[in-house]
């Protein structure tokens, strides 16, 4: 069994998708939030999953918070740390500690549009395609070896809300698949590239439900 620790900051719909996927060989060891009032914490607790909150506002520096967070996470002996809407910039010491065993999902087709307001940025840039990316976490924000990407069309009358909803559907499909690949030991890092064992050239690394 591989232990997963999932970090959230809010509603936790990606966390829910991963829990609901019941990934073979994976055990959700804990769901942790930096916001005690995160809706996703209650959802996880209702399902008997261990939950914890570590309020970043109680810490005087990013380093101090990240050190306390790492100690809390490591108490659950994680094989994989899953960032699922965890809205914190991470210190290099934290990302180094979990190198090769921490995934993030970002709602853009990286390397385009790291950071916030990705959907508005895609619309403003006139993109015809937007999407989401699952990647290993490195010290650089929203950067790192890409495991999988999902693409959606951008329509001329889209706004941030409509595009976000279309991308989120892909997030919920893609993230459990990527976590399952990690848990099955199918992901290998080769520099900035991720090699997926048994993958055929046309298999589901990129999903493009374009019409
Ligand atoms: C998702 O769009 C995720 O890609 C981004 O923040 C959002 C979190 O949503 N990092 P949820 O908490 O998983 O519902």
Boltz pocket constraint, residues with backbone or C-beta under 6 A from the ligand:
constraints:
  - pocket:
      binder: B
      contacts: [[A, 8], [A, 9], [A, 10], [A, 11], [A, 12], [A, 13], [A, 14], [A, 15], [A, 84], [A, 85], [A, 86], [A, 105], [A, 106], [A, 107], [A, 132], [A, 168], [A, 171]]
      max_distance: 6.0
